[in-house]
């Protein structure tokens, strides 16, 4: 041995440093690549059908994925028009503000917009948007772990564990709910601000909250108290110094004002219409304790048992849970990480309790009912069980703290243990996205092309209207909305999170659209229905499904004075609708 040869112990210290000294740009590419690979694994076999099919997660029908695809299109379409009439989406015509009835997803829509302009297949647009969101989830989990000074290998595994979270697999068919990265972004900014106290990180945290809102309004509302608590932790770390207060509070207020500015049209319209969620619905979509001990029905590992209940499948994974628990013990013992470890653990516990919603009762008191009554926006939360997203979100970060201990075992053995434990945790939570919706490459066909060539004054009603109010009944409506992406004409049909309603003279809520829909499904074709469509709603074009027409051709023939055939193919018959002179004198309303 030469005098300058390193000992074995010295080599153990030097080798890891050399390994992780890759230039930042290349390392960033590796992080993104690993998170993308995790996203592909989490959605397998979707990667084999990217241009041809879309995943449904645990959805039983394609309604929600198709609706979200239409939402991405509307964002891209409005971008070309400078966002003119953004909130007045061409569904439920002639009701205004219909895009406020559901999640607008402007940030996700803007990320996907170039694909629309390039003419990419419909499924590819949706699937790349989904994989982008999953990848960002992993990247920002990695960043948060690094902000907590967790070594890069363990932080990278935290990213993979975040991508493969069971809750994300469960709701993969609801695009906006897969976007967890904004919440991680916010906490990362707060952690870094707590250490540095600089304006840069205050603004970074604020941007994370805005990104949360722009990808999922529901998450922004649910996450607000957690973000506020994180802000207090960061300020406490800065000892509430005046400079820190003057940096973080204005940044937070600025983010809140920006969100409120964007949200004002929706909030104002929903207030005017009295839109809220019935208590019976909220109760049904509140988690039960047993739901946290079941797997979603697309899980590959059926232990604990799989459940197909709407609120079930909230088990976060045995390995992930054990690692997170070990991480809490380690983090609490570390003076530098104690504060944020307690925050992450407390947030996990609080989110679990909030997920119970109206099923949590303390001596007859329901905390979630109090939140619904006192906190603005909470009355619009339909599914408290979705707080499980936040419950699971911080577990990979806590698990990374435990993985850090494994890394210290030794250069090779420690790295093997770290990788093995982290990858097993991710593999345990993998699911199958076998429920895929076959998609055409685009929305163009004969009847949509014909409609597109019609005057801008064309207003369309699709026949038949849905016969029920369950989400499955509206799958046909969302396929028709995809047709609208090609013909661009307003339709009186539609699907969204809310449906048009009005306040009655005594303040009671009148569900006018669903009443109208029910009437049309049960009685059409009849005189009242035709007059309502033409004179009440301004409809001048009926697109009638061939299968329905085959069973109602005699009834349609009875009203031939209203209907003039204009186009037909093997899918639809299109009629011009016009009431004869002297008919429908009284203005009809649904």
N, C-alpha and C positions, 0 to 999 in steps of 0.2 A: 504494500500500500504506500503510495506517495504521500508526502507531508500534506498535500493539498486535497487529497481524496476525501469526500464527505463520508461520515459514518452513516450507518443504516438509519439512525434516528434523524440525522440531518436530511437525508434523502426523503424521508417521510414528510418532512415539513416543506421541502422545496418542490416536490413533484406536484402537489395539488395547486400550488401557486402558478406553476408554469402552465398547468392544464387550463386554468381559468383566466389566463392572460390573453385570450383571444381578443382581437380588436373589437371594439364595441359594436360596430356595424354588423360584423359577421355573427357575433353572439346574439344580437337582436334578431337577426334572420333565423338563427337556430331556435330561439324561443318561439317565434311566430310559427316556424315550421313544425315544431313539436306540438304546439297547441292545435294547429290545423290537423295534424295526424290524429290527435286525440279526438277532434271533432268528427273526422271521418269514421273513426272506430265507434264513436258514440252513436252515430247515425247509420251504421252499416245495416243493410247493404245499399244504402242510398247512393253511394259513390258510383255504383255500377249503372245507375239510371238517372244521372244528374239532368240530362236534357229531356227525360221522358216521363218522370213521375215525381210527386211531392209527398213528403211524409205526413202522417196523421197523428203521430204520437199515440196517445190512448183515446183519441177522438173516435167515435163510432161511425161518423159520417164525414164527408169532405167539406161541409159547409164553412167551417171556420178557416181552414187553409185557403180555400178558394176566395173567401172574403178578404183575407189578408193579402192575397196576390192582387186583388182589385185595388186594395188600399195603396199598395206600392205603385200601381199604375197611376192612380189619381194624383199622387205626389209628383211623379215624373211629368205627368201631363200639365199640372199647374205650374211647375217650374218653368216650362216653356212659355207660359202666359204671365210670368211675373207674379204668380200666386194670386191672380185676380179671381175673385169668387171662390177662394179656397174652401171655405166652410160650406158653400152651397153645392155640395156634390149632387150629381144628376140622378138621384134615387128618391123614392117617395115623393115624386113631383105632385103638386107644386109647393110642397113644404120647403121653407128656407132652412139653412143651417144644419142640413142633415149629416154633414161630416162631423159635427160635434157629438153625434149620438154614439160614437165608438172611438177606439184608439186611432188617432191620425198617423202616428209613427213617422213624423217628418224626417228625422235623422236617418232612419233605416231606408225610407223612401229615397232620400237624396243619395245615399250610398249606392243604391241599386239603379238609380236613374240612367246612368250611361248605358247600361245593358239594354234598356228599352229602346234607346236611340240607335243602338247597333243592331236591333232586330233579333236579339237573342231569343231562344225558345222560352216559353212561359215558365216551364218547370225549372230551367236552368237559372232564370232570374231569381226565383224564390229560393232555390237550394243554395245558390251562392250567397244570398243575403243571410240565410240561416247559418251556413258555415262561417261566414264573416262574424256574425254575432257570437257564435260559440268560440271562435278563435280569440276574439277580443275579451271574452270572459276569462280565458286562460291567461292571456297576456297581462291583464290588469290584476289578476290574482297573483301572478309572478311579481308584478311591480309592488303590490302591497306587501308581499312577503319580504321583498328586498328593502322596502322602506322600514320594515321592522328589524332590519339587519340580520335576516335569515340568510344563510349561505346560498349561493346560486343554485346548486343541485337540488336542495330541498325546496327552494322557491319554485324551481321549474316543475317539480312534482306537484306542488300546490296548484300550479296552473293546470296540469293534466287532471288532477282530482276535481277541480272546479268544472272543467269541461264535461266531465262524466257524471256530474251530480244526478242522482235519481230523479229529483224534481224536474230538472230540465228535460230528461228523457220522457217523463210522464207528459209534459205539456209541449212537446216538440211540434205538435200540430197547431199551437197558438203562438205565432211568430213573436209577438211583442213580449211574451212572458219568458222567452229564452234570453232576453237582453239583460243580463245581470251586471255587465261591466261598468255601467255608470255608477252604481253603488260602491263597487270596489275602488273605482277612480276617486270618488269623493273621500273615502276613508284614507286612501293613500295620501291624498293631498293634506288631509288633517294630520296624519302621522308625521309627515315631513314638516308641516308647519309647526307642530308641537316641538320638534327638535330645533328648527332653524328660526321660526318666527318671521319669515320674510314674506313680502307681498306676493312674490312669485308663487309660493305654495298656497297662499290664501286664494289666489285667483284660480289656481289649478283645481283646488277642492270645489270651488264654486262652479267651474265649468263641468266638473263631474256630475254635480247635481242637475245642472241644466241638461246634460246629455241623458241622464236618467229620465227626465221628463220627456225629452224629445223621442225617446225610444219606447217608453211605457209610462203613461200618466199614472196608471194604477200603482206601479212600483214607486214612483216619486211621492205619491201620497202616503203609502205605507212606510216608506223609508224616512220621511221627514223627521219623526221623533228620534230615530237612530242617528241621523245626520246631526241634529241639534245636540244630542248627547255627546257625539264624537267631537263636536266643536268645543264643548265645555271641557272635555278631557284634554284637548290640544291647548286650550287657554290655561288650564290648570298647570300643564307642563311648562307653560311660559310664565307661570306664577301671576297670571292676570295682569301682566305689565301693561301700562297704557299703550305702548307702541303696538303690542300684540293685539290688544282690543281694537285699536284704530285700523288695523289691517284686516283682521278676520271678520269682524262684524260688518263693515261696509261691503266686503266681498259677498258675505252671506245674504245681506239685504239686497245687493245688486242682483244676485242669482234669483232670489225670491221675486223681485219686481219683474225681472225678465220673464220668468215663468208665468207670473200673473198676467203680464201683458199679452203673452201668447194665449193663455188659457181664458182670458176674459170673455171672448165671444161664446165659448162653450159654457162657461159658468153662468153667464147671464141668461142664455137661452134655456139652459137646464133649470135655472131658478124660475124663469117665467112659466115654463111648462110643468113645473113641479115634479121633475124627474127624480126618482129615488128608487131604492130597492125595497120591496116588501119584506117585512120581518120574517115571514114564512120562508122566503127564498134564502135569505141570509142564514136562517137557522139550518136549513137543509144543506147549505154549502159551508157550514162551519165544521172543522175537523172534530173528530172524537179521539179520545186517548188511544183507542185500539188502532186508529189509522196510522200511528207512528210505528206500528209493529207489523206492517204489511208492505209488500213490494208492489210497484205498479205492474199492470198486467202485461207489459212488454219487457219486463226484466228477464235477463238470462239466468240469473241465480234465483231460484224460487224459495229461498230461505232468508227470512221468515216467509210465510205463505203469501201468495199473490192475491190481490183483491181488485175487483173491477168496479168498486164503488167510486163515485165521482171524487169524494174527498180522501180516498185511501191511497196507499202506496207512498207514504211519507217517510218510510224508514230510510235513514241516510247511509246505511251500509255499516256492517259490523267492524271491518278493519278501519274505516274512516272514523267511526265513533271512538274506537279504542285509542287510535292515534291522537285524536283531538283531546280526549281526556288526559292522556299522557302529556300532551302539549300544554294543557292548562296547568298541570302540576309543575312542569318545567318553567313555564313563563312566570308563574306567580313567585317562584323562588328566585328568579332573576330580577334584580332591582331595576335594571334598565328596561325590561320588557313587561314588568308587572302591570303597569298602568293600562297598557293597551291589551294585554292578555285578559285582564278583568273586564275591560269594555267588550271585547269580542265574545267572551263567555257569557256575560250578562245579556248581551244583545241576542245571542242564540237562545237563551232561556226565555227572554221576553217575547221573542218572535214565536216560540213554541206556544206560549200561553195565548198570544193574540190569534194564532191560527185556530185555536179552539172556538173563537168567536162567541156566539150566543150559547154555545154548549158549556161555557165556563160560568159556573154560578157559585158564589161565595155567600152562604147563608141567605140565599134568595136574591143576592145582588149580582147582576150581570155587568161586569166591567165594560164589555164591548158595547152593550146597549147604552151605557153612559157616554162612551166615545162617539157613538152614532148620533147622540143627541147634542153633544157639546162641541165636537171638533168638526169644523167645516170640511166637507168632502167625504167624511166617513160614512154618511148615509148613502153614498153612491157605491160603496164597496159591496159587491154582490157575493164574493167568495173569500171569506176570511181565511180559509184553509191555505190560500196562496201566500200567507205570511211564512209558510214553510220554506219558501224560496230564501228568505232572509235567515231563517233558522239554519238551513244547510249551507248558506253562502260562506260563513266564516269558519266552518269546520275544517276545510282544507288548509287555511292559514294556521289554525291551531295545530293541525296535524303536522305541518311543516316544522313547528317548534320541536315536536317529538322526533321527527326525522333528523333534525340537527344533532341530537344526541347520538343517534346511530352512526352518523358520519364521523364522530369523534373516536370510534372504536379502533380505527386503523386506516391506513391509506386505501388498501384494497378491500379488506373485509368490511370496513365501515361503509365504503361506497356501495358495495354489493348489498349489504343489509338495507341501506337507504333506498336504493333503486328497487330492490325486491319488495319491501314493505309498501312503498309508494305505488308501484305498478300493480301489485296485488289489490290494493285499495281501489284503484281505478278500474281494474278488470272486474272486480266483484260487482261494481255498479253499472257495468255495460248492459245495454238493452238492445233489442232488435227493432228496427224500424221497418218491419215487414209489411205493415199496413200502408201501402203506397197508393196514391191516386194517379192513375194513368192520365197523362195530359197531352192534348194536341200541341204541335209546335207553336201555334198562334191561334188567335180568336177569330180568324177570318174564315168565312164560309159563304155560301150563296146568299142567304137571307141577310147576314150582317153587311155584306158588300152592297146589297140592294138598298138597305136602310141608310147606309152612309151617303148614298147618292141622292137621297131625298132632301127637301128643303129644311133649313134650320128650324122652321116652325113645327116640324114633326115631333109629336109627343106620343110615346109608346106605352101600351099596356100589354103585358104578357098574360095569356090565358092557358091553363087555369091558374088561379091564385092558390096558395097553399091551403090545405084543408085542416091543418093543425097548427099549434103554436110551439111545438117542440123543435129544437134546433135541426133535427133530421128533416122536418117538413120543409125547411128553407134551403135545402141543398139545390133544388131546381132553381131557386131565385138567384143563388150565387153563380150558377152556370150562366144564367141570363145576364148577370152583371159582367161576366167575362165577355159576353157578346157585345156589351156596351163599350168595352175597350176598343172595339173595332168600329162600331157605327156611330158612337159619340152622341146619341140622341137621349134626351131625358126619358126616364121610365117612372111609372107610378108604383111599380113593384120595388122590392128591395129587401135587404137584411142588414141589421146592425145590432149593437149592444142595447140600444133603446129603439122604440118605435114612436112615431108621432102621436102625441096626445094633447089634450087641451084641459084647461081648468074651467069647470062649470061655473054657473052664476053664484053658487054657494061655496066655491073653492074646492069642490070635489074634482078628482081627476077622472077624465073621460078618455078611455083608450080608443080614440076615434079610428086609428088605422087598423087595429086588430078587429074592431067591430066591422069596419068596411071590408077587410080581407075575408072575414067569416061569412059576411053576406054574399060576397062575390063567389066564394067557394061553394056555398050551398045553393044559391038561387040562379046564378048566371048560366045561360043567357036569359034575361028577362028585361022587360021594359024599363024598370027602375034602374037596373044595373047599367044598361046602355046609356040612359039619360045622365046618370051620375058620372059615368066616364066622360061622355062627350061634353055635356053642358056644365057639369060641376067641376071637373078636373081638367078639361081642355084636351082630352085624349082624342087624337084623330087617326090613330093607327093601332090595329090589334094584331099581335103576333100570336097565333094560335097553334099549340102543339098538335101534331097530326094524330097522335094516339088519343088525345082527349076529343078531338074533332070527330073521329070515327064513331065515338059513342054519343055525340051530341049534334050530329049533322042536321037531324030533323028540327031540333029546337032552334038552331042557328038559321035554318031556312025560314022559320016563322018570322024572323026579324030581318028579312032580306032588304027591307026598305032602309035600314040603318047601315047595311054592310055592302061594300063594293069590293069584290075580289081584286087584289092588286099584284099578288105574287104567290107562287107556291113551289115547294120542292118536297123531298121525301121527309123533311123534318117539320116544316111549318107551313101554314097557310096564312098569308097576310091580307088583312082587309083594311080598306079605308072606312073610317067610322064617321058618319055625319047624320045627325038627326034630321028627318024630313021637316020641311017648313011647317010650322004650326005645332010640332011635337015638342015635348019637354019645355013648356013655357015657364014653369016654375023652376028656378035654379035649384038643381039637385046637389045635395052635399052628403058625403058618406057619414 
